[in-house]
Amino acid sequence: MTILQTNGLTKTYASGAGCTDISLEIERGQIFGLLGPNGAGKSTFVKMVVGLLRPDSGSGTLFGMPIGHPESRRKVGYLPELFRFQEWLTGEEVLRYHAGLYGIARSDSKSVDFTARIKEVLRISGLNERGLNRVRHYSKGMQQRLGIACALLMDPEFIILDEPSSALDPIGRYEVRVLLERLRSEGKTVFLNTHLLEDVEAVCDEVAFLHHGKLRAVGPMRELLRSGLSWRITVSGWLPELQQALEGQLLPGMSLIIVKQESDGGAVLQVTARSHEQIGYMNRLLMEEGITVYEVRPVQEKLEDWFLAMSGENRSSSSSSGTGEGGAPA
């Protein structure tokens, strides 16, 4: 069953940012990851899905109803990237307040059954001992856990999590991954918007990649990682200016990343191509530039390499700049 379907969904701003012509389908029972650099349009897309932004054009359905429809939103749990809770409330009071936003009467939210549900979501989000503490005493990671508890409170069928692990330590991130896998095993559908590629690689069934507001790739993650043949090419005689010259001659579907560069002209290149013939073409380009090729070997594609290639980023140049901002995922 298709949970979410969008057709040409578009939202642009005066600055030109936003997203354009996004068409996606998300099936029940999968974890779907949305990737892209800062400013790619990911949050804009999520806000249109949950009804916080009205699209300029295009359409979409959520549970078969138009996106933004009140009935479809009843089945959705949402953790926004930027959230803030009333610091004078306890964790349990925040959850009761959110129950009221869902239309649960105050008396019902204090019933035995609903109190048990509150304690359950606090437990599975890692706050079972802190529900009676006020939010002002929560760390940023604890507030993140409370946001996850709010998203799960009404036992939604579709859970949208925007950067759910950004404030968590490695143990907390691992616990969130275990929780996501548990939700999937229960038949829930999770939409994960995160910059933590390790989390995506560990749990996501499908991914989509946005760049400059446009959808560049979508599909099962393993197939996308295999869609390009990646090769490491060890060479000598390399000059920095050769990268631009070679990139101007690459065929569609090819990309070039400088993995390592030595002062004596030695270098290790990573080339992604769609066929072995394209790798042969790359070797010919190198030899025509007077480059000596010592070794050509296939490598297993990693999500980080795929992300950088899709972003058009140079791993070596971004790492040497000292900031890394140009290639940082959103």
Buried (B, 14 or more C-beta within 10 A) or exposed (E): EEBBBBEEBBBBEEEEBBBBBBBBEBBBBBBBBBBBBEBBBBBBBBBBBBBEBEBEEBEBBBBEBEBBBEEBBEBBBBBBBEBEBEEEBBBBBBBBBBBEEEEBEEEEBEEEEBBEBBBBBBEBBBBEEBBEBBBEEBEEBBBBBBBBBBBBBBEBBBBBBBBBBBBBEEEBBBBBBEBBBEBBEEEBBBBBBBBBBBBBBBBBBBBBBBBBBBBBBBEBBEEBBEBBBBBBBBBEBBEEEBBEEBEEEBEEEBBBBBBBBEEEEBBBBBBBBBEEEBBEBBBEBBEEBEBEBEEBEEBEBEBBBBBBBBBBBBBBBBEEEEEEEBBEBB
